[in-house]
Amino acid sequence: MMSGTFVANHADPAMTAASLIDAREESAATRPEEHLRSAAWDRIFIAGGVWLVPIPILAFYLFRWLGATVAASEDLVTLLVMLPLGGPHVFATYTRTFFNPAFRRQDKVLFGLAFVVAAIVIGAAVSSAFFDVVLGGSPPIRYVLTFFFFWAGVHIVQQNSYIANAYAAKAGDLQPVLPRVFGIVDYAVMLLAMYPLSLFRMSMVDLGDASMRAANPDALATKIVVALTGSQEAADAYVFRIGRVAPVLPEFMMHPAMWIGVSTLFVIAVLLFVYKSIVEKRAGALLPHRFALVVGMATFGFAVPLLPNLDSAFQGMNAWHSFQYLGLLWLMNRRSQDRGEIHSKLFDRTMGEGRHWRFYGAAVGATLGLLTLVVIVALAIERFSGGTFVLFGHDTPQLDELGNPLYRPGAILLAYYMVAFSLLLVHYLHDGVFFFRRRYLVDGETGGGSPA
């Protein structure tokens, strides 16, 4: 990707490096900062949503303090984020895809793959919960959730990288202060931030424990947690779990060398980022919004996996990501409308200047409809399962005749996997392609792929 470290080139070739920087310092003050839309808009939507990160985390502990179970608290936090932000941000993608009449013709592969993703997710949920299918010792949904975690992390970083790349494109007529290879430093910091502690906790998974509730006592990470807390129970609670299941990982990813190596790379990336930022600041080439974006992602991306309950912790990151995405998609859609790239009744009614509340209202309305369907399906599952499934899950694992734990999530969570989870993964799929099309965000830029 292009580097965002640029300053104006007013130097004579014979100037020394020091005098070159001095000249740039004098001219930088007169160079207006580049924005995606405006200074206020960028300040609110690009990094401003970082203040949403603590809300779902605090809400989880509030629900626990009020007497809700861990499972109920996690599901309530999911709903808290899904209604105002998570669901609307997924809906926003579909304004460019399934609600765009030209999408099926212009992006045939993406259109078809969406149904493949949905079939895999629904099939994994149904086969795991209702038919007790086991693949390699684990229910199929566990493999889907493992893939989901890594894809979700890449998706968040890809969105931030897309924005950072747009800032670089805005300054495309300027020359770099540092060698262009330093342009990857920002992306390395954002990509690596979430994984040192996540891999640390993943290495604690006991592959021999089918219940996924105990930490591997032989793992170095487990020994560290026990040494710090004095409790094996604390280590058991600290095992990496999302959706109440631990990921399925190859053995090499659970070796201590993995989390130690990634942690080392992250520290190196941070040190290079600090050096790069100091040089840019001295030269007047630092892009404030891009800098704030990287710092926010590095800080919260690293800190969030440290928290005990990962479901609520990652919902904090999801809240910021979704808020940022809503602003981003609004801007992309406005520019597509101005260029006449998308024609639909939904666009005509919600994408006009000043109609952002209509856009958001339509997204919330669609989310409410989806949540209603999830609740209806969940109530039906609870009612007709004869006690096998309860709304927020059982407090103790349900066992088969041989004493092996069965996959029995709460009916709400299972209904979510059956009805809505595939929409989220299709959203990742579509944006995984769209975030390589810089023209959607930067005027006058061209990129691969057809207009959408």
ChimeraX attribute file (.defattr): number of C-alpha atoms within 10 A of each C-alpha:
attribute: neighborCount
match mode: 1-to-1
recipient: residues
	/A:1	14
	/A:2	16
	/A:3	24
	/A:4	30
	/A:5	28
	/A:6	22
	/A:7	24
	/A:8	20
	/A:9	15
	/A:10	12
	/A:11	14
	/A:12	9
	/A:13	8
	/A:14	8
	/A:15	11
	/A:16	11
	/A:17	12
	/A:18	9
	/A:19	13
	/A:20	18
	/A:21	20
	/A:22	15
	/A:23	17
	/A:24	21
	/A:25	19
	/A:26	12
	/A:27	16
	/A:28	17
	/A:29	11
	/A:30	8
	/A:31	12
	/A:32	7
	/A:33	17
	/A:34	17
	/A:35	19
	/A:36	18
	/A:37	12
	/A:38	11
	/A:39	12
	/A:40	10
	/A:41	13
	/A:42	18
	/A:43	16
	/A:44	15
	/A:45	18
	/A:46	25
	/A:47	23
	/A:48	19
	/A:49	18
	/A:50	21
	/A:51	13
	/A:52	18
	/A:53	21
	/A:54	18
	/A:55	17
	/A:56	25
	/A:57	23
	/A:58	15
	/A:59	17
	/A:60	25
	/A:61	18
	/A:62	13
	/A:63	17
	/A:64	16
	/A:65	11
	/A:66	10
	/A:67	11
	/A:68	15
	/A:69	16
	/A:70	17
	/A:71	20
	/A:72	20
	/A:73	23
	/A:74	29
	/A:75	20
	/A:76	19
	/A:77	23
	/A:78	21
	/A:79	16
	/A:80	18
	/A:81	21
	/A:82	22
	/A:83	19
	/A:84	20
	/A:85	25
	/A:86	26
	/A:87	24
	/A:88	25
	/A:89	28
	/A:90	23
	/A:91	25
	/A:92	24
	/A:93	22
	/A:94	17
	/A:95	20
	/A:96	23
	/A:97	21
	/A:98	13
	/A:99	19
	/A:100	18
	/A:101	16
	/A:102	18
	/A:103	19
	/A:104	16
	/A:105	11
	/A:106	15
	/A:107	16
	/A:108	11
	/A:109	10
	/A:110	17
	/A:111	17
	/A:112	11
	/A:113	14
	/A:114	18
	/A:115	14
	/A:116	13
	/A:117	17
	/A:118	20
	/A:119	13
	/A:120	14
	/A:121	23
	/A:122	21
	/A:123	15
	/A:124	21
	/A:125	25
	/A:126	18
	/A:127	15
	/A:128	22
	/A:129	19
	/A:130	12
	/A:131	11
	/A:132	16
	/A:133	18
	/A:134	15
	/A:135	12
	/A:136	7
	/A:137	11
	/A:138	19
	/A:139	21
	/A:140	22
	/A:141	25
	/A:142	23
	/A:143	17
	/A:144	16
	/A:145	20
	/A:146	17
	/A:147	14
	/A:148	19
	/A:149	14
	/A:150	12
	/A:151	16
	/A:152	16
	/A:153	20
	/A:154	18
	/A:155	21
	/A:156	22
	/A:157	24
	/A:158	19
	/A:159	20
	/A:160	26
	/A:161	24
	/A:162	20
	/A:163	22
	/A:164	25
	/A:165	22
	/A:166	25
	/A:167	24
	/A:168	22
	/A:169	21
	/A:170	18
	/A:171	22
	/A:172	16
	/A:173	11
	/A:174	17
	/A:175	18
	/A:176	19
	/A:177	23
	/A:178	14
	/A:179	10
	/A:180	16
	/A:181	10
	/A:182	18
	/A:183	20
	/A:184	16
	/A:185	21
	/A:186	26
	/A:187	22
	/A:188	21
	/A:189	27
	/A:190	28
	/A:191	23
	/A:192	24
	/A:193	29
	/A:194	25
	/A:195	21
	/A:196	23
	/A:197	23
	/A:198	19
	/A:199	22
	/A:200	28
	/A:201	25
	/A:202	24
	/A:203	27
	/A:204	28
	/A:205	28
	/A:206	21
	/A:207	18
	/A:208	11
	/A:209	13
	/A:210	14
	/A:211	18
	/A:212	19
	/A:213	21
	/A:214	21
	/A:215	28
	/A:216	21
	/A:217	16
	/A:218	10
	/A:219	18
	/A:220	16
	/A:221	27
	/A:222	24
	/A:223	19
	/A:224	12
	/A:225	19
	/A:226	17
	/A:227	12
	/A:228	11
	/A:229	12
	/A:230	12
	/A:231	12
	/A:232	18
	/A:233	14
	/A:234	17
	/A:235	25
	/A:236	21
	/A:237	14
	/A:238	24
	/A:239	28
	/A:240	27
	/A:241	22
	/A:242	18
	/A:243	16
	/A:244	16
	/A:245	21
	/A:246	24
	/A:247	24
	/A:248	18
	/A:249	15
	/A:250	8
	/A:251	9
	/A:252	10
	/A:253	14
	/A:254	21
	/A:255	18
	/A:256	16
	/A:257	12
	/A:258	17
	/A:259	22
	/A:260	15
	/A:261	11
	/A:262	18
	/A:263	20
	/A:264	14
	/A:265	17
	/A:266	23
	/A:267	15
	/A:268	15
	/A:269	21
	/A:270	21
	/A:271	14
	/A:272	17
	/A:273	23
	/A:274	13
	/A:275	12
	/A:276	19
	/A:277	18
	/A:278	14
	/A:279	17
	/A:280	22
	/A:281	15
	/A:282	13
	/A:283	23
	/A:284	23
	/A:285	27
	/A:286	21
	/A:287	21
	/A:288	13
	/A:289	22
	/A:290	24
	/A:291	16
	/A:292	15
	/A:293	21
	/A:294	24
	/A:295	18
	/A:296	19
	/A:297	25
	/A:298	21
	/A:299	14
	/A:300	19
	/A:301	25
	/A:302	20
	/A:303	14
	/A:304	24
	/A:305	23
	/A:306	18
	/A:307	14
	/A:308	15
	/A:309	21
	/A:310	22
	/A:311	24
	/A:312	29
	/A:313	25
	/A:314	22
	/A:315	27
	/A:316	25
	/A:317	24
	/A:318	23
	/A:319	26
	/A:320	25
	/A:321	27
	/A:322	24
	/A:323	23
	/A:324	23
	/A:325	24
	/A:326	24
	/A:327	20
	/A:328	23
	/A:329	18
	/A:330	18
	/A:331	19
	/A:332	19
	/A:333	25
	/A:334	21
	/A:335	19
	/A:336	21
	/A:337	17
	/A:338	12
	/A:339	10
	/A:340	9
	/A:341	13
	/A:342	24
	/A:343	15
	/A:344	14
	/A:345	12
	/A:346	14
	/A:347	19
	/A:348	12
	/A:349	12
	/A:350	20
	/A:351	22
	/A:352	15
	/A:353	7
	/A:354	9
	/A:355	13
	/A:356	17
	/A:357	11
	/A:358	15
	/A:359	21
	/A:360	21
	/A:361	15
	/A:362	18
	/A:363	25
	/A:364	21
	/A:365	16
	/A:366	17
	/A:367	23
	/A:368	17
	/A:369	11
	/A:370	17
	/A:371	20
	/A:372	12
	/A:373	16
	/A:374	22
	/A:375	17
	/A:376	13
	/A:377	19
	/A:378	23
	/A:379	18
	/A:380	14
	/A:381	21
	/A:382	19
	/A:383	15
	/A:384	10
	/A:385	13
	/A:386	9
	/A:387	11
	/A:388	18
	/A:389	23
	/A:390	19
	/A:391	23
	/A:392	22
	/A:393	21
	/A:394	16
	/A:395	10
	/A:396	7
	/A:397	15
	/A:398	16
	/A:399	13
	/A:400	10
	/A:401	6
	/A:402	6
	/A:403	8
	/A:404	13
	/A:405	16
	/A:406	19
	/A:407	23
	/A:408	20
	/A:409	23
	/A:410	23
	/A:411	25
	/A:412	24
	/A:413	25
	/A:414	27
	/A:415	26
	/A:416	21
	/A:417	21
	/A:418	22
	/A:419	19
	/A:420	20
	/A:421	19
	/A:422	21
	/A:423	21
	/A:424	20
	/A:425	19
	/A:426	22
	/A:427	20
	/A:428	21
	/A:429	17
	/A:430	19
	/A:431	16
	/A:432	16
	/A:433	12
	/A:434	20
	/A:435	18
	/A:436	17
	/A:437	20
	/A:438	20
	/A:439	19
	/A:440	24
	/A:441	24
	/A:442	20
	/A:443	15
	/A:444	8
	/A:445	13
	/A:446	11
	/A:447	11
	/A:448	11
	/A:449	12
	/A:450	10
	/A:451	16
	/A:452	20
